[in-house]
């Protein structure tokens, strides 16, 4: 009935009005919610001469005044049961009616009555989604300011600051709306007295917020918006040790002492699982969107791809996230949990696990290897039983087991004596396929699509070698060491200092179909980061970026952007290859360049993970020791970085600071 009434009213009345009459209609609705004529006589102009004569309105030029008896329109009120209720009609419709008016009329009213009004915004966060609030702000921020007054343009600039601030804590306010004044003031109080509308809102926070929250903020103590910070999520209270996107980048999966899945489209929490309480931290999480619980011959396939995240029909449907199962592990425990927190699989090791990895998502197969063990166990998670097993009758124990995504059936077992054994899983049996003797100087081994990358200790002059896995997969016979293709690489100058501490592969490299990144990985030493790559699809070389780094990350879609972190500072680098003049042998020389693109001082809390976006070349998420997850846009951060470069962070509290010309001198307890 109501929908039909609205359609008829719009068709017969609103659609036929000219701009002036439409303005009058919407202005009347705005006046109703503003209580403009409550308890007052509202003037009304009669233009018909006959009516003017009839009611003897010659002296007033046809104008009469009458009390319209409009009802009160409070933002919140107390019902008969003593509970707080919100005027949702006003909260939802007032912004809509105002957006229909001219900017010079709409924006000042919206600033005073809605956007910079404590009572209205507190009520809005109490009963509306963060996405609705963002839409309300966008309506007025995006109104064309062409030929508008200075008041309108300044209000829109302040609105932009407010929108960025809400991105930092808006999600949190949906759950704790009474914290509105604290979250806002602790970030924007530095603008008090500088921005008219923000100053007015901060005053209201001080005056009206004590009835909701007793905390009064005297100074800025939380990072204000800007520096490329897009939004912040604060659902975790423990360090976030693992962070990942779903295939279509529509959700973020985070791990601390619980697993939280954030819907990036709606900013809602889709899944929140509290993990079993342990006396040790969780280490890794793997999401299985589409696992086959019961294994049959029909689904016995090596095709381990999962396109469930790519279905366009359910991209915005949070129900699909609730169908996920999560494979998590600590050093001594392994769990498979449903999105409701039900434990489907659990294994415990007294010695601890050296390898815990999913080798087939759809079949739900994982491999478990204990420390200093000679046994590889393959478990079926869906059936909760031991699926297959490898017992090695060798003197050297297993160092690690690697799984190639080139084929879900191929695993590589690396022993402490440098031996590498290759097995394939056929039906439910592991079959030995090849053996390589890497030698006692073999150091790090990592699998990269169709190859193994190996490094050696400082006694070996070779920087790394890569081993072709295709030759093992493509034949059914057992290959000897000499039959496997191995390529040794020695740079001039070599990568130094050795030993290499870590090898890092790009995120999403397994999804690339071309060969442009056939050789591309990063190595970390104590003094630098080296990016090993193929120059102009010809020679293998490396770019050296000096420094010490705790976290390093790169996205395969944007290999020229490198993300690093040490402590609470994230540095973003760009690098490139350039062709130089030919050398004496007629060969082209290649030169490498890199630059610090931006440095972001995020927090005094250490950054634990960085996850670049595949869609944008400079967007990334990072998680921190304090449980926060922040999203940044590198290009915006670079603009701020170029204007005001950050000062270096001190390790102690600064007691005194003095300016001497263009230099600042600080004094703490020891420096």
VENWO-V833349 format. One line per field, one symbol per residue. ss: DSSP state (a for helix, b for strand, c for the rest). burial: # if it has 16 or more other C-alpha atoms within 10 Angstrom, else .. A space follows every 50 residues. Layout:
ss->???
burial->???
This chain:
ss->caaaaaaaaaaacaaaccaaaaaaaaaaaaaaaaccccccbbbbbcccaa aaaaccccccccbbbbbccccccccbbbcccccbbbcaaaaaaaaaaacc ccaaaaaaaaaaaaaccaaaaaaaaaaccaaaaaaaaaaaacccccccca aaaaaaaaaaaaaaaaaaaaaaaaacaaaaaaaaaaaaaaaccccaaaaa aaaaaaaaaaaccccccccccccccbccbbbbbccccccccbbbbccccc bbbbbccbbbbbbcccccbbbbbbcccccccccbbbbbccccccccaaac cccccccaaacaaacccaaaaaacbbbbbcccbbbbbbccccbbbbbbcc ccbbbbbbbbccccbbbbbbccccbbbbbbccccbbbbbbbccccccbbb bbbccccccbbbbbbcccbbbbbbbbccbbbbbbbbbccccbbbbbbbcc bbbbbbcccccccbbbbbcaaaacccccbcaaaccbbbbccccccccccc cbbbccbcaaaccccccccbbbbbcccbbbbbbbbcccbbbbbbbbcccc bbbbbccbbbbbbbbbccbbbbbbbbbbbbbbcccccbbbbbbbbbbbbb bcccccbbbbbbccccccbbbbbbccccbbbbbaaaaaaaaaaccccccc cccccbbbbbccbbbbbcccc
burial->.....................##..##.##.####.##............ .#.........#............##.........##..##..##.###. #.##.######.##############..##..#..##..##.#.#..... .##.##.#################..#############..#....#### ######..#.......#......##.#######.##.##########.## #############..########.#.....##.#########........ .#......#.....#..#..##.################.#..##..... ..################################..###......##### #########################....#######.#...######### #######....########..##.....#....#.#........##.### .######.#.......##########.########.....#####...#. #######################.#.#................#..#### ###.##########..######################.##......... .....................
